[in-house]
Every structure is written in C-alpha cells, then in structure tokens.
Amino acid sequence: MSFHRLPNVLAALLTLAAFPATADAADPSVIDQALRDPARAKDSQQDARRHPADLIALSHLARGQRVLDLIPGGGYWTRIFSHIVGQGGHVYAVWPAAYARLAARDVAALRQVAAAPAYRNVTVAVQPQALPTAPVPLDVIWTSQNYHDYADPFLGKPGPDALARDAFRLLRPGGYFIVIDHRSAPGRGMADTDTLHRIDPVIVRRQVEAAGFVFAGASTVLDNTSDPLTGKVFDPSVRGRTSQFAFAFRKPGGDRR
C-alpha cells in the first residue's frame, strides 16, 4: 500500500467503525439452499467475489416475502431471491426505461428466465419513470451498484435522496432497503457518481436516514483496501474488485427487527 493512501484508508476505517453489523439476519439455511440450486451453476462462479450469503443476511429476506430487485443486471440476485422467497413470495426485477435502453440484452435474458417454470414468481418490468413502483407493499428493496446512478443525467437526475424516499413509500413497515455501491474517497460526497460511478457511503447513510429509515447494519465483505477509490469502476485494474459498502436500512414499525 502506498503512503499517500493512508489518510483515505484511515478515514474509511473510522467510517466503518461507526456502522455496526446487524445482530439479526435472514435464515442461513434458506439462503444456503438457494445458493446450492443446480440452476445457479454459472452464477455460482461469482459467489466468492460477491458474497451472497453475507449480504442477503442483511435483508432478513424470508419465504413468502416480496422483494424488488432494482436494476437487476444479469439477474444474479434475482435468481437467488426467487429461490429464497419461494412460490408463495414474489420478485419484481425492475429497470427504469432510460437504463433498460442501455441494458437491452440483460432485459431480454431476464425475461427468458422469468418465463421458466422454476422462476414463475419473478416479474420483469421496464418502467417509464426513473423511480420504481410496485403493485403491492414490499418487504425488501435491493439496489446493487446503482444507487449512485440516480444522481446522473442519463436517468434525469432524480437524485438518490428521491430514490430513498420512494423506497420508504414502497416498503411496508418493518421492511428493509439494501444499498450496495462502489465506494468513493472519503469526503467526495456525490462528486464522482457520473465520472467514476462511485459515491461516498457517508452521504448515502445521511440521505437514507433523512428519508425516514433507521440504520440497521452493514457488511464489510466487499471492502478492498487495494482499491485507490479514485479511478473509474470499469478500469481493468479494479473492475470486479472495487471496494464497496453494503448497508441495511429498516422502515420503522411492523414486527421485524
């Protein structure tokens, strides 16, 4: 590690110290069963890098629940959620239209997944507006590596804070909002969302709590101290190995911890 990075690393460690891990979690046996499904043979090659068991534990996701996977990409998380909630639950895989135009191949592929009998509890939707909607109150809203996009021109700049307020509205009391994203250097706020596709975790927590959520835990499994935090997330030197934060926020009320 180069000496010029020490102040940033120290600040990041101090930030993490303010975010205690959640004490309660989703049923690990249910998560394990979902991850061992043979249909995930290709996806499972990413598990060591993406740490699905640790991250899904933050969400308290369970059988029979309803989860919205916002901007689901290739459907890695969507398929896991489908197995966890079972046929008594439902998964809404949602893209804003502006994003879907850039991800047409992913949208088409996930529609094919949702057409298979094993995934009949998945609904794929492309919605005209940037902020998502859902036909029923949700138990979990999950956004992985896309919270920062809501600050950017291609989505119309609705603002990540507007996404947080929208998530609060869509979740039932006791529901969870999970935010995973690429970490920017401490103090950068939202300055790097469009250029580097990174965001400062401090401002994320501030925005989401301002929307009414209670901070419910964090995971450090995606930390990478070798990431300088100053380059684009697509740079070959760091792509797939960016330092990321994972936060869980809970809407007050309900009977869930």
Disulfide bonds with the S-S distance in Angstrom:
none
